[in-house]
Amino acid sequence: MTTTGKRLPTGWTLEEIRDVSGDREAVSLGTDRTVMASWSASDARLDPEIVLGFHGLCIVKAVDDDLWHMGSLNDDGSIVCWSSYDDLREALRGL
């Protein structure tokens, strides 16, 4: 982990993430942001461990679960997730 809070998933490089997602500008983003899961009746806040950015979309790995959450990056830096995946490769292909 760097001092800016940016991390990559274990065993992955940024180049591999870009190859699988098809987004040559994919980046690792800092985790100091609000992340909400909004697919249930009540919104739940997620504590992000890893945040990957793909233009206006993000994939988030929360500290307390093994899912990869997909959502939108808002202008204020917050993220609202609407779906989740068990596997990072599946999430990257779902972008």
C-alpha positions in Angstrom: 0.0 0.0 0.0 1.3 3.5 -0.8 0.9 6.5 1.4 -2.0 7.7 -0.7 -4.1 4.7 0.1 -3.9 3.3 -3.4 -3.7 -0.5 -3.7 -3.9 -3.2 -6.3 -5.5 -6.6 -5.8 -3.1 -9.3 -4.6 -1.5 -11.0 -7.6 -2.7 -8.3 -10.1 -0.7 -5.6 -12.0 -2.3 -2.5 -13.4 -1.4 -3.7 -16.8 -3.4 -7.0 -16.3 -6.4 -5.0 -15.0 -6.2 -2.8 -18.1 -6.0 -5.9 -20.4 -8.9 -7.7 -18.8 -11.1 -4.6 -18.5 -10.2 -3.2 -22.0 -9.7 0.2 -20.4 -6.2 1.4 -21.1 -6.6 4.3 -18.6 -7.7 2.2 -15.6 -6.2 3.5 -12.3 -6.0 2.6 -8.7 -7.7 5.2 -6.6 -7.4 6.2 -3.0 -9.7 4.6 -0.4 -10.4 7.8 1.5 -13.9 8.3 0.1 -17.5 7.5 0.9 -18.8 4.2 -0.7 -22.4 3.2 -0.6 -24.1 0.0 -1.7 -27.5 0.9 -3.0 -29.0 -2.3 -4.4 -30.9 -3.3 -1.2 -33.9 -1.6 0.5 -31.6 0.3 2.7 -28.2 1.8 1.6 -25.2 0.3 3.4 -21.8 2.0 3.7 -18.8 0.1 2.6 -15.3 0.5 4.0 -13.1 0.4 0.9 -9.9 -1.6 0.9 -9.2 -1.3 -2.9 -10.7 1.1 -5.4 -10.2 0.7 -9.1 -11.3 3.5 -11.4 -12.5 3.2 -15.0 -13.5 6.6 -16.2 -16.9 7.2 -14.5 -17.1 3.6 -13.1 -15.4 1.9 -10.2 -14.8 -1.5 -8.8 -14.5 -1.6 -5.0 -13.2 -4.3 -2.7 -14.6 -3.7 0.8 -12.5 -4.5 3.9 -15.1 -6.8 5.5 -16.2 -9.0 2.5 -14.8 -10.9 -0.4 -17.1 -9.3 -3.1 -16.1 -6.8 -5.8 -18.7 -4.0 -5.9 -19.3 -2.1 -9.1 -20.6 1.5 -9.1 -20.4 5.0 -10.3 -17.8 7.6 -9.3 -19.5 10.9 -8.4 -18.1 14.4 -8.9 -17.4 14.7 -5.2 -15.3 11.5 -5.2 -17.9 9.3 -3.5 -19.1 6.0 -5.1 -22.5 4.5 -5.3 -22.4 0.8 -6.0 -25.3 -1.1 -7.7 -24.0 -4.6 -8.1 -21.4 -7.0 -6.9 -19.3 -9.9 -8.2 -17.6 -12.9 -6.5 -14.7 -12.7 -8.8 -12.5 -9.7 -9.9 -12.0 -11.0 -13.4 -15.8 -11.3 -13.8 -16.3 -7.8 -12.5 -13.7 -6.4 -14.9 -15.3 -8.1 -17.8 -18.7 -6.7 -16.7 -17.6 -3.1 -17.1 
